[in-house]
Amino acid sequence: MTLSIALKEWDLVISELLAGRQVVLLRKGGILEAENQFELEHRRFLFYPTFIHQDPRMVKPAFRERIRTLPAEPEVLEIRGYGEVARIFEVPMPEKVGREQLAALEDLHVWDKPLIDMRFAYRPEKPLYLVVIRAYALPEPVSIANTLSYAGCKSWVPLEEEVDISGATPALPGGKLEGILERIEKGLAV
């Protein structure tokens, strides 16, 4: 089986997803998306690592030293895994309620309060979504050229080549993600 669509995400977040220490993404919109909204056009996608926008101030102190900072995006990237959307939850409004409910799920992600505050503040008229990801690590990383067509602030990147995902292993053992999904559903109930 192969994939050729990738989702851009911080390298640190991808590493944590593939290690099973993070299982969610927060999305509201991408700068170059259709009508300036993040749309989950794809339920399965490769993880495309980004480096220059990673900000140590936006992650919990325990994760700050894990950020690999680069002055520019590298010419060659390593695709190390892929994800499947397990479920999408809308974070309840008003903001105070949503923030409290996200705080109860803080062990499922690396982000610190400034990033969560920023996500709520960005386009406040739009809902904030918690996307639960089932992550898989490829048997070996696949190197791809980071071409100009992949550049820019966009979420989805159609790759010029197919990446074989055969033999990928799940980041979480069987059944664990289902327990997390139940916990999130209960935690976000209004």
N, C-alpha and C positions, 0 to 999 in steps of 0.2 A: 504494500500500500504506500502511496506517496501523497505528499501535500505540497502546494506551491503558494499558499496564502500564509502570511505571517502577521502577527500582532506586535507592534512596537511596545516595549515596556522596559523599565529600568533594569539594567543587568543585575543589580542586587535583588530585585523582586523576582526575577526569573530564577536566580540561584536558590532563593528561599522556596519558591514553588516546587522546583525540582528536588529539593531536599525534604519536602513535605512539612516544612515549618510555616508555610503560608499557603492558604487555600482560597483566598478571595482577592478580587480586584475591585477598586472603586472607580466608577465611570460616570461622567456627566456629559462630556462632549470632547471632540477633537477639533483642533483649530481648522483643519481643511476637510472636515467631513461634510457630507451632503446636508445642506441647511444648517450647518454648524452644530450638528448633533451627533453623538456617538451612537452608532447603530450596530447591533450584533448581526451583521450580515452572514457571519460564518460561525458555526457551532464548534468546529475543530480547526485549529490553526497552530502554526509553528510559533515559537517564541523568538522574536527578533530583538536582540539586546541593544539598548541605547546607553550612552555613557555621559554625555556632556550636560544633560539636565539633572543628573542625580545630585541631590543636595543633602549632605549629612545632617543638616538642621531639620530636615523633614522626616527623619527616621528615629526610632527609639535609640537612646544612647548605646545600648548593647550591640547595635548593628552598624553604627557609624564607621567603625574601622574596617568593615567588610566592603565598603564602597570603593570600587576601582575607578578613580577619577582619571580622565584623559583630557588633553587640551582640545581635541577634536575627535569626531567619530573615526574609528579605525578604517583603513582601506579594505581589510578583510575581517569578516565577522564569523563567529562560531555559532551555529545553530545547535543547541544542546538538547532540545526537547520540544514537546508540543503540549497543547492543552485542549481539553474538551469542556464546554460549558455544561456543568451539572445542573445549575439552577440560577435564576436571576431574581433578586429580591429588590423591591423598591424600599429605600430607607424612609420611614415615616417622617412626616413633617408635623408640627413645626420643628425647626432646627434643634431646639433644646431636647425634645423627645428623641429625635434621631441620633443626636450626639450621645445621649445617655445610653441608648441601645447599642450603638457602635462601641462605646467604652466597655460594655459587658462582653464584647467579642474581640477585645484587643489582643488576645493571645493567638489570633488567627492571621495576623499581619504584622508588618514591620513599621508601619507609619506612626509618627508621633502627632501630637495635637495640632501643630501648625499646618501639616498637610491636610488633615481632616477638616480643619477650619477653612482652609483654602478651597477644598472641594465643595463644602457647603456654600461658601460665599460666591463662587464662580457661577454666574447665571442663575441667581437664586429662584427664578421662576421655573427652572427645569428640575425635575426630580433627580435625586442621587441614587445610583444603582449599585448594589453589592452583587458582584458576579462571582459565583462559586466555581472554581476551576478544578477539574481532575487533571493533574499534570503527569506527564510521562517523560522519562529520560531516554534519549536515544542511546543505543549501544556504544556509539562513538560519535563525537561532535562532527558536524559537517561544516567545512569552511566555504564561505561564499564571498564573492567580491561585493563590496558595499558601493554600488553604483550610484550615480547621480539621480537616477530614476527612483531610488529608495529614499532619497533625502527629503527633509522637510518635516513639519509638525503634522503628521497624519498618523492615524492609528493602524490602518491596514496597509500592508505592502504585498502586492502580487509579485512573487519572485520570478525571475527569468528561467529558473530551473526547478525541477521537481526534487523534493527531498524524500528519500526512502525512510519511512517510520517503522518498518518491520523490526520486530525484536525489542521495541521500546518497553521499558518497565515502569509500572505505576509508582508514583512518589509515595503514596500512602498504601498500606496493606488493605486488602479486601475488607469491606464493611466499615472501615473507620470513617470514610467520607459520609456515609449515610448517617452515622451518629452526629457528625458535625452539621449536616443539613437539618436534622431535627432540632438541634440546639439553636441554629440560626433562625429557623422558622419560629420557634418559641420566643427567642430573644427579640425578634423584630415585630412580634404581634402587637398591635395597637390596643 
